[in-house]
Amino acid sequence: MDQNIAQTLLTHGAKLVLLDVPAGTDIGIDMKSWNTGNNFKGIKMIPPGVHFVHYSAVKLGEMAPRIGFFHDFKESEFLIRKWDSKEEDISAESVPEETIERLKDNLKELDRYLGPYPYEIWKQWKELSSRITESLVARCSPLCGYVRSALELENCSDALRPRGGESNNKRRRSGKLTVEDKEEELLPNLKPKPGTELRLTEIPDKHYPDDATPSEITRHSLDSSYVLHTTLKKIREPIEIIGEMQLTFICFLVGQSLDAFEQWKKLVTLICGVDKAIPQYRFIYIEFLQVLETELLYVPEEVLCDIVASNNFVYHNLYKLFGNIESNSEVDGRLKSYAKRLQDRLTAKFLWDFSNLLEETDDEAPVIVPLA
C-alpha cells in the first residue's frame, strides 16, 4: 500500500474490535476473509462507507453457516462487538462503557492485534456497492440486524405456509401437479423466524392492472413497464432498485444467502423485461448495465455453469433487453451505443451471441390458431 494512503487510513479509517473470538474462526470484511489466530482482536484502517462484515464459527474442522451484517463505518469510528461462546455468534448485547473506555485508553497496545483492511479489494468493493446507502441497508436488513445464510425456521400453519403463488393453487385444484409440486406438498410447514429474513421490495406477480382488457393483458405480459412502475412506487427513489440489486448480490456472493440470490434474479428479469418505459428510466438502465457487467465478473464459476445449464437466464434476459433498446425509437443514442459496446464485451468474454436481436425466436413467435 502507498505510504500516504496507509497513513491516511491509519488516522481516519475506522476500527472494528471483536473481543473473545476463538482462534480458527472464519472472519472477513467485504470480499476477503481469514482464519483468526490467538491474538486476533479485530480490523483497522477500514475506509469510511458501507461494508459487509461476515463470520463463521469453526468447530472440529467444520465451518458453520455464514452470518454477516452491513455497517456504514464513519471516519475514525471505533466499533466494538463481543463474541458469545455459548451461541458461537457475535453477541447481541452491547459492550459495557467501561470496557470501551479501557480499550480506547490502550489503543496503542490494541493496535498491534488489529489486522489491516485488505486495501487491494477496496476498488472492487466500491464498484460492487456503489449504490448501497445507509438508508437502503436500514430498509433491507433483517430486523435482527444479521444476514444468515441458513435462515432460522419455525413451524407455521398450513394456511401461512409459502407455496409459490396462485398458479400452484390452481394446478392443485385441477389435479395437474408436477413432480416438483408433489415434492413441495411433502415438505414440512416451515417459515423463517420473524425478524431474520431480508426485507426486500416485493415485486408483483400480477403483470397488469385489475381493469385491464384482454389486449392490455397481452401487452403487459410482453412488456414489464407496468410492473417496473408499480415496484418503483414502493421505494423512496427509483435508483434504489439498483442499490437493492447490489445488496442482494453481495448477500448471495459473500453472505451465501439463496433468498438474496432469488431476489437478485427477479430484479434482473424485471429490468430486462421492460420496453416502453426504458427512455423514462434511462438513468436506471445506464447504471443497471454497468452494475450487471461488474457483477458478472464475480459470479462463481460453478454458479455460472449452473446458469448455463439452466438455459442461462442472464443471457436470455440481456438478449431481450438489448433487442428492446435497439428497436425502441425513443431510446437515445448514448444508451444504444453503450448497450452495443457491452454486447461486444460480453461476446468476447462469454462467447454470448447477440446477433439478430430483432428476429423472433421460435419460442417467441406468435402462434397462428386456425378458426375453422
LOLOSE-60378 format. One record per residue (C-alpha): residue number from 1; residue in three letters; chain; x, y, z. Coordinates in steps of 0.25 Angstrom, whole numbers, padded with zeros to 4 digits. Layout:
! residues N
+------+-------+------+-------+-------+-------+
: roke : dotor : vodo :    xx :    yy :    zz :
+------+-------+------+-------+-------+-------+
:  NUM :   ALA :    A :     X :     Y :     Z :
...
+------+-------+------+-------+-------+-------+
***
This chain:
! residues 372
+------+-------+------+-------+-------+-------+
: roke : dotor : vodo :    xx :    yy :    zz :
+------+-------+------+-------+-------+-------+
:    1 :   MET :    A :  0000 :  0000 :  0000 :
:    2 :   ASP :    A :  0005 :  0014 : -0003 :
:    3 :   GLN :    A :  0010 :  0020 :  0010 :
:    4 :   ASN :    A :  0002 :  0033 :  0009 :
:    5 :   ILE :    A : -0011 :  0025 :  0007 :
:    6 :   ALA :    A : -0007 :  0016 :  0019 :
:    7 :   GLN :    A : -0004 :  0028 :  0028 :
:    8 :   THR :    A : -0018 :  0034 :  0024 :
:    9 :   LEU :    A : -0025 :  0021 :  0027 :
:   10 :   LEU :    A : -0018 :  0019 :  0040 :
:   11 :   THR :    A : -0022 :  0033 :  0044 :
:   12 :   HIS :    A : -0036 :  0034 :  0038 :
:   13 :   GLY :    A : -0040 :  0019 :  0036 :
:   14 :   ALA :    A : -0050 :  0012 :  0045 :
:   15 :   LYS :    A : -0047 :  0001 :  0055 :
:   16 :   LEU :    A : -0055 : -0011 :  0057 :
:   17 :   VAL :    A : -0051 : -0018 :  0070 :
:   18 :   LEU :    A : -0056 : -0032 :  0072 :
:   19 :   LEU :    A : -0054 : -0038 :  0086 :
:   20 :   ASP :    A : -0052 : -0052 :  0090 :
:   21 :   VAL :    A : -0053 : -0058 :  0076 :
:   22 :   PRO :    A : -0048 : -0073 :  0077 :
:   23 :   ALA :    A : -0035 : -0076 :  0069 :
:   24 :   GLY :    A : -0038 : -0082 :  0055 :
:   25 :   THR :    A : -0052 : -0075 :  0054 :
:   26 :   ASP :    A : -0054 : -0070 :  0039 :
:   27 :   ILE :    A : -0055 : -0055 :  0040 :
:   28 :   GLY :    A : -0056 : -0046 :  0028 :
:   29 :   ILE :    A : -0060 : -0032 :  0022 :
:   30 :   ASP :    A : -0065 : -0029 :  0009 :
:   31 :   MET :    A : -0059 : -0040 : -0001 :
:   32 :   LYS :    A : -0048 : -0044 :  0008 :
:   33 :   SER :    A : -0047 : -0054 :  0020 :
:   34 :   TRP :    A : -0037 : -0061 :  0029 :
:   35 :   ASN :    A : -0036 : -0071 :  0039 :
:   36 :   THR :    A : -0033 : -0064 :  0052 :
:   37 :   GLY :    A : -0020 : -0066 :  0061 :
:   38 :   ASN :    A : -0019 : -0066 :  0076 :
:   39 :   ASN :    A : -0016 : -0051 :  0077 :
:   40 :   PHE :    A : -0027 : -0046 :  0067 :
:   41 :   LYS :    A : -0035 : -0034 :  0072 :
:   42 :   GLY :    A : -0041 : -0028 :  0060 :
:   43 :   ILE :    A : -0039 : -0020 :  0047 :
:   44 :   LYS :    A : -0033 : -0006 :  0046 :
:   45 :   MET :    A : -0031 :  0004 :  0035 :
:   46 :   ILE :    A : -0045 :  0002 :  0029 :
:   47 :   PRO :    A : -0049 :  0012 :  0019 :
:   48 :   PRO :    A : -0061 :  0020 :  0023 :
:   49 :   GLY :    A : -0074 :  0015 :  0016 :
:   50 :   VAL :    A : -0083 :  0003 :  0016 :
:   51 :   HIS :    A : -0076 : -0010 :  0018 :
:   52 :   PHE :    A : -0081 : -0025 :  0020 :
:   53 :   VAL :    A : -0075 : -0032 :  0032 :
:   54 :   HIS :    A : -0076 : -0047 :  0032 :
:   55 :   TYR :    A : -0072 : -0059 :  0040 :
:   56 :   SER :    A : -0074 : -0074 :  0042 :
:   57 :   ALA :    A : -0071 : -0082 :  0055 :
:   58 :   VAL :    A : -0062 : -0094 :  0053 :
:   59 :   LYS :    A : -0063 : -0106 :  0061 :
:   60 :   LEU :    A : -0055 : -0119 :  0059 :
:   61 :   GLY :    A : -0051 : -0114 :  0046 :
:   62 :   GLU :    A : -0065 : -0112 :  0041 :
:   63 :   MET :    A : -0070 : -0098 :  0037 :
:   64 :   ALA :    A : -0083 : -0093 :  0042 :
:   65 :   PRO :    A : -0093 : -0086 :  0032 :
:   66 :   ARG :    A : -0088 : -0071 :  0030 :
:   67 :   ILE :    A : -0094 : -0059 :  0037 :
:   68 :   GLY :    A : -0092 : -0045 :  0033 :
:   69 :   PHE :    A : -0096 : -0031 :  0035 :
:   70 :   PHE :    A : -0095 : -0017 :  0028 :
:   71 :   HIS :    A : -0090 : -0005 :  0035 :
:   72 :   ASP :    A : -0087 :  0009 :  0030 :
:   73 :   PHE :    A : -0074 :  0012 :  0036 :
:   74 :   LYS :    A : -0071 :  0027 :  0039 :
:   75 :   GLU :    A : -0058 :  0033 :  0039 :
:   76 :   SER :    A : -0049 :  0029 :  0051 :
:   77 :   GLU :    A : -0061 :  0021 :  0057 :
:   78 :   PHE :    A : -0058 :  0011 :  0068 :
:   79 :   LEU :    A : -0068 : -0001 :  0067 :
:   80 :   ILE :    A : -0067 : -0012 :  0078 :
:   81 :   ARG :    A : -0074 : -0025 :  0077 :
:   82 :   LYS :    A : -0073 : -0037 :  0087 :
:   83 :   TRP :    A : -0073 : -0052 :  0083 :
:   84 :   ASP :    A : -0083 : -0061 :  0090 :
:   85 :   SER :    A : -0076 : -0074 :  0092 :
:   86 :   LYS :    A : -0089 : -0081 :  0096 :
:   87 :   GLU :    A : -0097 : -0077 :  0083 :
:   88 :   GLU :    A : -0084 : -0077 :  0075 :
:   89 :   ASP :    A : -0088 : -0064 :  0069 :
:   90 :   ILE :    A : -0086 : -0049 :  0072 :
:   91 :   SER :    A : -0093 : -0045 :  0084 :
:   92 :   ALA :    A : -0106 : -0036 :  0082 :
:   93 :   GLU :    A : -0103 : -0030 :  0096 :
:   94 :   SER :    A : -0095 : -0016 :  0096 :
:   95 :   VAL :    A : -0081 : -0015 :  0101 :
:   96 :   PRO :    A : -0080 : -0008 :  0115 :
:   97 :   GLU :    A : -0076 :  0006 :  0114 :
:   98 :   GLU :    A : -0064 :  0004 :  0124 :
:   99 :   THR :    A : -0059 : -0007 :  0114 :
:  100 :   ILE :    A : -0060 :  0003 :  0102 :
:  101 :   GLU :    A : -0052 :  0014 :  0110 :
:  102 :   ARG :    A : -0042 :  0004 :  0115 :
:  103 :   LEU :    A : -0039 : -0001 :  0100 :
:  104 :   LYS :    A : -0038 :  0014 :  0095 :
:  105 :   ASP :    A : -0028 :  0017 :  0106 :
:  106 :   ASN :    A : -0020 :  0005 :  0102 :
:  107 :   LEU :    A : -0021 :  0008 :  0087 :
:  108 :   LYS :    A : -0006 :  0007 :  0084 :
:  109 :   GLU :    A : -0005 : -0007 :  0091 :
:  110 :   LEU :    A : -0018 : -0011 :  0084 :
:  111 :   ASP :    A : -0014 : -0007 :  0070 :
:  112 :   ARG :    A : -0003 : -0018 :  0069 :
:  113 :   TYR :    A : -0014 : -0028 :  0070 :
:  114 :   LEU :    A : -0023 : -0022 :  0059 :
:  115 :   GLY :    A : -0022 : -0027 :  0044 :
:  116 :   PRO :    A : -0021 : -0016 :  0034 :
:  117 :   TYR :    A : -0033 : -0015 :  0024 :
:  118 :   PRO :    A : -0029 : -0022 :  0011 :
:  119 :   TYR :    A : -0028 : -0010 :  0003 :
:  120 :   GLU :    A : -0025 : -0017 : -0010 :
:  121 :   ILE :    A : -0040 : -0021 : -0011 :
:  122 :   TRP :    A : -0045 : -0006 : -0008 :
:  123 :   LYS :    A : -0047 : -0002 : -0023 :
:  124 :   GLN :    A : -0055 : -0015 : -0026 :
:  125 :   TRP :    A : -0063 : -0013 : -0013 :
:  126 :   LYS :    A : -0067 :  0001 : -0017 :
:  127 :   GLU :    A : -0071 : -0004 : -0031 :
:  128 :   LEU :    A : -0080 : -0015 : -0025 :
:  129 :   SER :    A : -0086 : -0006 : -0014 :
:  130 :   SER :    A : -0086 :  0008 : -0021 :
:  131 :   ARG :    A : -0102 :  0010 : -0019 :
:  132 :   ILE :    A : -0103 :  0004 : -0005 :
:  133 :   THR :    A : -0106 :  0014 :  0005 :
:  134 :   GLU :    A : -0108 :  0014 :  0020 :
:  135 :   SER :    A : -0123 :  0017 :  0018 :
:  136 :   LEU :    A : -0124 :  0005 :  0008 :
:  137 :   VAL :    A : -0117 : -0004 :  0018 :
:  138 :   ALA :    A : -0127 :  0000 :  0029 :
:  139 :   ARG :    A : -0138 : -0003 :  0020 :
:  140 :   CYS :    A : -0134 : -0016 :  0014 :
:  141 :   SER :    A : -0126 : -0023 :  0026 :
:  142 :   PRO :    A : -0133 : -0033 :  0035 :
:  143 :   LEU :    A : -0139 : -0027 :  0048 :
:  144 :   CYS :    A : -0129 : -0035 :  0056 :
:  145 :   GLY :    A : -0118 : -0028 :  0048 :
:  146 :   TYR :    A : -0111 : -0040 :  0043 :
:  147 :   VAL :    A : -0112 : -0047 :  0029 :
:  148 :   ARG :    A : -0111 : -0062 :  0031 :
:  149 :   SER :    A : -0108 : -0072 :  0020 :
:  150 :   ALA :    A : -0116 : -0082 :  0028 :
:  151 :   LEU :    A : -0129 : -0076 :  0032 :
:  152 :   GLU :    A : -0135 : -0079 :  0045 :
:  153 :   LEU :    A : -0149 : -0087 :  0043 :
:  154 :   GLU :    A : -0161 : -0089 :  0051 :
:  155 :   ASN :    A : -0174 : -0097 :  0049 :
:  156 :   CYS :    A : -0185 : -0089 :  0043 :
:  157 :   SER :    A : -0200 : -0093 :  0040 :
:  158 :   ASP :    A : -0203 : -0099 :  0026 :
:  159 :   ALA :    A : -0210 : -0086 :  0023 :
:  160 :   LEU :    A : -0198 : -0078 :  0025 :
:  161 :   ARG :    A : -0188 : -0087 :  0018 :
:  162 :   PRO :    A : -0181 : -0081 :  0006 :
:  163 :   ARG :    A : -0186 : -0089 : -0006 :
:  164 :   GLY :    A : -0182 : -0081 : -0019 :
:  165 :   GLY :    A : -0194 : -0073 : -0023 :
:  166 :   GLU :    A : -0207 : -0074 : -0029 :
:  167 :   SER :    A : -0203 : -0083 : -0041 :
:  168 :   ASN :    A : -0199 : -0094 : -0032 :
:  169 :   ASN :    A : -0213 : -0094 : -0025 :
:  170 :   LYS :    A : -0220 : -0094 : -0038 :
:  171 :   ARG :    A : -0212 : -0106 : -0042 :
:  172 :   ARG :    A : -0214 : -0113 : -0029 :
:  173 :   ARG :    A : -0229 : -0111 : -0030 :
:  174 :   SER :    A : -0229 : -0117 : -0045 :
:  175 :   GLY :    A : -0221 : -0129 : -0041 :
:  176 :   LYS :    A : -0209 : -0125 : -0051 :
:  177 :   LEU :    A : -0198 : -0125 : -0041 :
:  178 :   THR :    A : -0183 : -0127 : -0046 :
:  179 :   VAL :    A : -0173 : -0135 : -0039 :
:  180 :   GLU :    A : -0168 : -0122 : -0032 :
:  181 :   ASP :    A : -0182 : -0119 : -0027 :
:  182 :   LYS :    A : -0183 : -0132 : -0021 :
:  183 :   GLU :    A : -0170 : -0132 : -0015 :
:  184 :   GLU :    A : -0173 : -0118 : -0009 :
:  185 :   GLU :    A : -0186 : -0124 : -0003 :
:  186 :   LEU :    A : -0178 : -0133 :  0005 :
:  187 :   LEU :    A : -0169 : -0122 :  0011 :
:  188 :   PRO :    A : -0171 : -0119 :  0026 :
:  189 :   ASN :    A : -0179 : -0106 :  0029 :
:  190 :   LEU :    A : -0168 : -0096 :  0032 :
:  191 :   LYS :    A : -0166 : -0081 :  0031 :
:  192 :   PRO :    A : -0154 : -0072 :  0034 :
:  193 :   LYS :    A : -0154 : -0068 :  0049 :
:  194 :   PRO :    A : -0159 : -0053 :  0049 :
:  195 :   GLY :    A : -0148 : -0043 :  0048 :
:  196 :   THR :    A : -0138 : -0052 :  0042 :
:  197 :   GLU :    A : -0142 : -0050 :  0027 :
:  198 :   LEU :    A : -0137 : -0039 :  0018 :
:  199 :   ARG :    A : -0147 : -0028 :  0016 :
:  200 :   LEU :    A : -0147 : -0027 :  0001 :
:  201 :   THR :    A : -0156 : -0020 : -0009 :
:  202 :   GLU :    A : -0168 : -0028 : -0013 :
:  203 :   ILE :    A : -0169 : -0030 : -0028 :
:  204 :   PRO :    A : -0184 : -0032 : -0032 :
:  205 :   ASP :    A : -0187 : -0046 : -0038 :
:  206 :   LYS :    A : -0198 : -0039 : -0046 :
:  207 :   HIS :    A : -0193 : -0032 : -0058 :
:  208 :   TYR :    A : -0205 : -0024 : -0062 :
:  209 :   PRO :    A : -0216 : -0015 : -0055 :
:  210 :   ASP :    A : -0229 : -0020 : -0049 :
:  211 :   ASP :    A : -0237 : -0013 : -0060 :
:  212 :   ALA :    A : -0228 : -0018 : -0072 :
:  213 :   THR :    A : -0235 : -0022 : -0085 :
:  214 :   PRO :    A : -0230 : -0035 : -0091 :
:  215 :   SER :    A : -0222 : -0027 : -0101 :
:  216 :   GLU :    A : -0215 : -0019 : -0090 :
:  217 :   ILE :    A : -0213 : -0032 : -0082 :
:  218 :   THR :    A : -0205 : -0037 : -0094 :
:  219 :   ARG :    A : -0197 : -0024 : -0096 :
:  220 :   HIS :    A : -0193 : -0024 : -0081 :
:  221 :   SER :    A : -0189 : -0039 : -0082 :
:  222 :   LEU :    A : -0179 : -0035 : -0093 :
:  223 :   ASP :    A : -0174 : -0022 : -0087 :
:  224 :   SER :    A : -0171 : -0021 : -0072 :
:  225 :   SER :    A : -0172 : -0006 : -0071 :
:  226 :   TYR :    A : -0185 : -0007 : -0063 :
:  227 :   VAL :    A : -0178 : -0016 : -0052 :
:  228 :   LEU :    A : -0166 : -0007 : -0052 :
:  229 :   HIS :    A : -0175 :  0006 : -0050 :
:  230 :   THR :    A : -0182 : -0002 : -0038 :
:  231 :   THR :    A : -0169 : -0007 : -0032 :
:  232 :   LEU :    A : -0162 :  0007 : -0032 :
:  233 :   LYS :    A : -0174 :  0013 : -0025 :
:  234 :   LYS :    A : -0171 :  0005 : -0013 :
:  235 :   ILE :    A : -0157 :  0011 : -0011 :
:  236 :   ARG :    A : -0152 :  0024 : -0007 :
:  237 :   GLU :    A : -0146 :  0028 : -0021 :
:  238 :   PRO :    A : -0144 :  0020 : -0034 :
:  239 :   ILE :    A : -0129 :  0018 : -0033 :
:  240 :   GLU :    A : -0131 :  0010 : -0020 :
:  241 :   ILE :    A : -0135 : -0002 : -0029 :
:  242 :   ILE :    A : -0120 : -0003 : -0034 :
:  243 :   GLY :    A : -0115 : -0002 : -0019 :
:  244 :   GLU :    A : -0124 : -0013 : -0015 :
:  245 :   MET :    A : -0119 : -0021 : -0027 :
:  246 :   GLN :    A : -0105 : -0019 : -0022 :
:  247 :   LEU :    A : -0109 : -0022 : -0007 :
:  248 :   THR :    A : -0115 : -0035 : -0011 :
:  249 :   PHE :    A : -0103 : -0039 : -0020 :
:  250 :   ILE :    A : -0094 : -0037 : -0008 :
:  251 :   CYS :    A : -0103 : -0044 :  0001 :
:  252 :   PHE :    A : -0102 : -0056 : -0009 :
:  253 :   LEU :    A : -0087 : -0055 : -0013 :
:  254 :   VAL :    A : -0082 : -0052 :  0001 :
:  255 :   GLY :    A : -0093 : -0055 :  0010 :
:  256 :   GLN :    A : -0097 : -0068 :  0003 :
:  257 :   SER :    A : -0112 : -0065 :  0004 :
:  258 :   LEU :    A : -0120 : -0073 : -0006 :
:  259 :   ASP :    A : -0132 : -0064 : -0003 :
:  260 :   ALA :    A : -0124 : -0052 : -0007 :
:  261 :   PHE :    A : -0120 : -0059 : -0020 :
:  262 :   GLU :    A : -0134 : -0061 : -0023 :
:  263 :   GLN :    A : -0138 : -0046 : -0022 :
:  264 :   TRP :    A : -0126 : -0042 : -0030 :
:  265 :   LYS :    A : -0131 : -0051 : -0041 :
:  266 :   LYS :    A : -0145 : -0045 : -0040 :
:  267 :   LEU :    A : -0139 : -0031 : -0041 :
:  268 :   VAL :    A : -0130 : -0035 : -0053 :
:  269 :   THR :    A : -0142 : -0041 : -0060 :
:  270 :   LEU :    A : -0151 : -0029 : -0057 :
:  271 :   ILE :    A : -0142 : -0019 : -0062 :
:  272 :   CYS :    A : -0139 : -0026 : -0075 :
:  273 :   GLY :    A : -0153 : -0029 : -0078 :
:  274 :   VAL :    A : -0157 : -0014 : -0080 :
:  275 :   ASP :    A : -0159 : -0007 : -0093 :
:  276 :   LYS :    A : -0167 :  0005 : -0093 :
:  277 :   ALA :    A : -0162 :  0011 : -0080 :
:  278 :   ILE :    A : -0147 :  0010 : -0084 :
:  279 :   PRO :    A : -0146 :  0024 : -0088 :
:  280 :   GLN :    A : -0153 :  0029 : -0076 :
:  281 :   TYR :    A : -0143 :  0022 : -0067 :
:  282 :   ARG :    A : -0131 :  0024 : -0076 :
:  283 :   PHE :    A : -0122 :  0027 : -0063 :
:  284 :   ILE :    A : -0126 :  0014 : -0057 :
:  285 :   TYR :    A : -0122 :  0006 : -0070 :
:  286 :   ILE :    A : -0109 :  0012 : -0071 :
:  287 :   GLU :    A : -0106 :  0009 : -0056 :
:  288 :   PHE :    A : -0112 : -0005 : -0058 :
:  289 :   LEU :    A : -0103 : -0009 : -0070 :
:  290 :   GLN :    A : -0091 : -0004 : -0063 :
:  291 :   VAL :    A : -0094 : -0011 : -0050 :
:  292 :   LEU :    A : -0098 : -0024 : -0056 :
:  293 :   GLU :    A : -0085 : -0025 : -0064 :
:  294 :   THR :    A : -0077 : -0023 : -0051 :
:  295 :   GLU :    A : -0085 : -0034 : -0044 :
:  296 :   LEU :    A : -0083 : -0044 : -0055 :
:  297 :   LEU :    A : -0068 : -0043 : -0053 :
:  298 :   TYR :    A : -0070 : -0048 : -0039 :
:  299 :   VAL :    A : -0081 : -0059 : -0041 :
:  300 :   PRO :    A : -0074 : -0072 : -0036 :
:  301 :   GLU :    A : -0071 : -0081 : -0048 :
:  302 :   GLU :    A : -0079 : -0093 : -0042 :
:  303 :   VAL :    A : -0091 : -0083 : -0042 :
:  304 :   LEU :    A : -0089 : -0078 : -0056 :
:  305 :   CYS :    A : -0088 : -0093 : -0061 :
:  306 :   ASP :    A : -0102 : -0095 : -0054 :
:  307 :   ILE :    A : -0107 : -0083 : -0060 :
:  308 :   VAL :    A : -0103 : -0088 : -0074 :
:  309 :   ALA :    A : -0109 : -0102 : -0071 :
:  310 :   SER :    A : -0122 : -0095 : -0068 :
:  311 :   ASN :    A : -0122 : -0088 : -0081 :
:  312 :   ASN :    A : -0114 : -0076 : -0076 :
:  313 :   PHE :    A : -0125 : -0067 : -0070 :
:  314 :   VAL :    A : -0115 : -0055 : -0070 :
:  315 :   TYR :    A : -0112 : -0057 : -0085 :
:  316 :   HIS :    A : -0127 : -0058 : -0089 :
:  317 :   ASN :    A : -0131 : -0046 : -0081 :
:  318 :   LEU :    A : -0120 : -0038 : -0087 :
:  319 :   TYR :    A : -0123 : -0043 : -0101 :
:  320 :   LYS :    A : -0138 : -0038 : -0099 :
:  321 :   LEU :    A : -0133 : -0024 : -0093 :
:  322 :   PHE :    A : -0123 : -0021 : -0104 :
:  323 :   GLY :    A : -0134 : -0024 : -0114 :
:  324 :   ASN :    A : -0143 : -0015 : -0107 :
:  325 :   ILE :    A : -0133 : -0004 : -0106 :
:  326 :   GLU :    A : -0129 : -0005 : -0121 :
:  327 :   SER :    A : -0144 : -0005 : -0126 :
:  328 :   ASN :    A : -0149 :  0006 : -0117 :
:  329 :   SER :    A : -0148 :  0019 : -0125 :
:  330 :   GLU :    A : -0149 :  0027 : -0113 :
:  331 :   VAL :    A : -0136 :  0022 : -0107 :
:  332 :   ASP :    A : -0125 :  0032 : -0108 :
:  333 :   GLY :    A : -0112 :  0029 : -0116 :
:  334 :   ARG :    A : -0103 :  0029 : -0103 :
:  335 :   LEU :    A : -0111 :  0017 : -0097 :
:  336 :   LYS :    A : -0112 :  0010 : -0110 :
:  337 :   SER :    A : -0097 :  0012 : -0112 :
:  338 :   TYR :    A : -0093 :  0007 : -0098 :
:  339 :   ALA :    A : -0102 : -0005 : -0100 :
:  340 :   LYS :    A : -0095 : -0009 : -0113 :
:  341 :   ARG :    A : -0081 : -0008 : -0107 :
:  342 :   LEU :    A : -0086 : -0016 : -0095 :
:  343 :   GLN :    A : -0091 : -0027 : -0105 :
:  344 :   ASP :    A : -0077 : -0027 : -0111 :
:  345 :   ARG :    A : -0070 : -0029 : -0098 :
:  346 :   LEU :    A : -0079 : -0040 : -0093 :
:  347 :   THR :    A : -0078 : -0047 : -0106 :
:  348 :   ALA :    A : -0063 : -0046 : -0105 :
:  349 :   LYS :    A : -0063 : -0051 : -0090 :
:  350 :   PHE :    A : -0074 : -0061 : -0090 :
:  351 :   LEU :    A : -0076 : -0064 : -0105 :
:  352 :   TRP :    A : -0091 : -0060 : -0104 :
:  353 :   ASP :    A : -0097 : -0057 : -0117 :
:  354 :   PHE :    A : -0105 : -0044 : -0118 :
:  355 :   SER :    A : -0107 : -0044 : -0133 :
:  356 :   ASN :    A : -0120 : -0043 : -0140 :
:  357 :   LEU :    A : -0127 : -0037 : -0127 :
:  358 :   LEU :    A : -0139 : -0033 : -0135 :
:  359 :   GLU :    A : -0142 : -0046 : -0140 :
:  360 :   GLU :    A : -0153 : -0054 : -0133 :
:  361 :   THR :    A : -0148 : -0068 : -0128 :
:  362 :   ASP :    A : -0158 : -0080 : -0130 :
:  363 :   ASP :    A : -0162 : -0079 : -0115 :
:  364 :   GLU :    A : -0166 : -0064 : -0116 :
:  365 :   ALA :    A : -0172 : -0064 : -0130 :
:  366 :   PRO :    A : -0187 : -0062 : -0130 :
:  367 :   VAL :    A : -0196 : -0075 : -0131 :
:  368 :   ILE :    A : -0206 : -0075 : -0142 :
:  369 :   VAL :    A : -0218 : -0082 : -0138 :
:  370 :   PRO :    A : -0228 : -0086 : -0149 :
:  371 :   LEU :    A : -0242 : -0083 : -0147 :
:  372 :   ALA :    A : -0248 : -0093 : -0156 :
+------+-------+------+-------+-------+-------+
***
